[in-house]
Amino acid sequence: LVFPSQIVPGAILLDVALMLSGSYLFTAIVGAMGWGLIFYPGNWPVIAPYHVPVEYNGMLMSVADLLGYHYVRTGTPVYIHEAEK
């Protein structure tokens, strides 16, 4: 799942670093480190709804597990077997 909103917190951090320092070098070093640190927590609001528990056929699982259960993977069986190694 890809959402453009995942980039917004890091982009704001980069803009603030450039605005406060005025230096592209400082922004590249400190802003990139901040981008990496904020990227994972920035995904939480987007991914949180997929961790809601649901009951399916008498089993308790998350919505993410249910999506993975019903997701039909493309590819030949040999490719899938090699990818799972």
RASULBEL-V994007 format. One record per residue. N is the residue number from 1. OMEGA is omega in whole degrees, -180 to 180 (999 if undefined). D_CENTER is the distance of its C-alpha to the mean C-alpha in whole Angstrom. Layout:
N:OMEGA:D_CENTER + N:OMEGA:D_CENTER
This chain:
1:-179:8 + 2:179:7 + 3:178:8 + 4:-179:10 + 5:178:10 + 6:-176:7 + 7:-172:10 + 8:-179:13 + 9:178:13 + 10:179:13 + 11:177:15 + 12:178:17 + 13:178:17 + 14:179:19 + 15:179:21 + 16:179:22 + 17:179:23 + 18:-179:25 + 19:-178:27 + 20:-175:28 + 21:-176:29 + 22:-177:30 + 23:178:29 + 24:180:27 + 25:178:27 + 26:179:26 + 27:-180:23 + 28:-177:22 + 29:-176:22 + 30:-179:21 + 31:179:19 + 32:177:17 + 33:177:17 + 34:177:16 + 35:180:13 + 36:-179:12 + 37:-176:13 + 38:-175:11 + 39:-178:8 + 40:178:7 + 41:177:9 + 42:179:8 + 43:-175:5 + 44:-179:8 + 45:-179:10 + 46:-174:8 + 47:-175:7 + 48:-179:11 + 49:-179:13 + 50:179:12 + 51:178:13 + 52:180:17 + 53:176:20 + 54:175:22 + 55:-178:25 + 56:-178:25 + 57:178:29 + 58:179:30 + 59:177:27 + 60:-180:24 + 61:179:20 + 62:178:17 + 63:178:16 + 64:177:13 + 65:180:16 + 66:176:18 + 67:178:16 + 68:179:16 + 69:-177:20 + 70:-178:20 + 71:180:18 + 72:-179:21 + 73:178:20 + 74:179:22 + 75:179:24 + 76:180:27 + 77:179:28 + 78:180:28 + 79:179:25 + 80:179:23 + 81:180:25 + 82:-179:25 + 83:-179:21 + 84:-180:21 + 85:999:24
